[in-house]
Amino acid sequence: MSTQPSTALRSGSGLIRIACLALAASSCVTPTRHGGPLTVRNQHPVQLTALRMTPSSARAMPAGGLELAATTSYSSLFLASVNGTNAYFMDGEILRAGLAVRYGLIRDLELRIEIPLAHSSGGFLDGFVEDYHHTFGLENGRRSQAPHGRFGIQAIHDGSTAYRMDQRQISLLDLPIEAMWQIFEHQGAVDLDLAVRAAVELPTGDQQAGYGNGGLDYAVGVVGEIAIGPVALSTHVGHTSVATPDRARGAGLEYADGISSGIGLEAAMTEDLSAIVQVEMDQTVLRKLRHVHTESDQWVLWAGMRGRFSNGVQFELAFGEDLTLNASPDFTVFLALRAQFGLPR
């Protein structure tokens, strides 16, 4: 079974065509100030225990500027593979909710802190995801052969449990703190912005229950944006040093440091509504759990929209589809509400 993104991209071509048609409609719209990429992330359970700097605008908040954001992502996944004494089985649904603050400390320098929570269950989307994949000609893997509403998430290394997520109503995840410094800005017929950033993630999650890794993670990265009229292109890349939790180390498995990257396109449909398409890539921390599809980079395609209200409040809605078969969550819904204060109108 191939896990290359090119194969999955072909199977998801219907979704890509729909997104591109929406973006093409922006060519006759009055230009607007773009809001940056969606702050989405891969919701693979193990990846949620590692620091990942989410996609971000390269424009720093002005000094004294404040943004409050509430985000919710809900994912359905069915991943399974066995090879000798190595195996993983991940069947369930994960909700990640975050309360985040962005604050402009001084000119060109901002700080971002998020409090993330998670909920896990057998869920209710199994039938919907199977029908959705069938409608758009996407792969279902072996999901249709498994019972609906089941929860079980674990990874086995050399016959020992290296990772397990316990089902919980609510659990605190590790807490990320990020600083971004905008190092370049040009406004004109073409807007250009470039920033560097660094982050640390505090071990506030329960590593024994699978909601944290028990150590400090560190990350550095670069983000950039270019905007021409109603269309903006964003990109980011980052590298994370990941701590290995006690259970994985006891099973003889070290978590791997990794690179995450992405590219996004935002296009104004009206002065207050934009369409957004993004492709995100994560290197999995389970790369050393070999020969069970955990070595593949995890690619996710996102398509969504951003709406703006006159009082500085924005909403975002997006859907994510895996592009790496049997490696990343099958389907994710993302919803965000943001309120900004102290910014020029």
Secondary structure, 3 states (H helix, E strand, C coil): CCCCHHHHHHHCHHHHHHHHHHHHHHHHCCCCCCCCCCCCCCCCCCHHHCCCCCCCCCCCCCCCCEEEEEEEEEEEEEEEEEECCEEEEEEEEEEEEEEEEEEEEECCEEEEEEEEEEEEECCCCHHHHHHHHHHCCCCCCCHHHCCCCCCEEEEEECCEEEEEECCCCCEECCEEEEEEEEEEEECCCEEEEEEEEEEEEECCCCCCCCCCCCCCEEEEEEEEEEEECCEEEEEEEEEEECCCCHHHHHCCCCCCCEEEEEEEEEEEEECCEEEEEEEEEECCCCCCCCCCCCCCCEEEEEEEEEEECCCCEEEEEEEEEECCCCCCCCEEEEEEEEEEECCCC
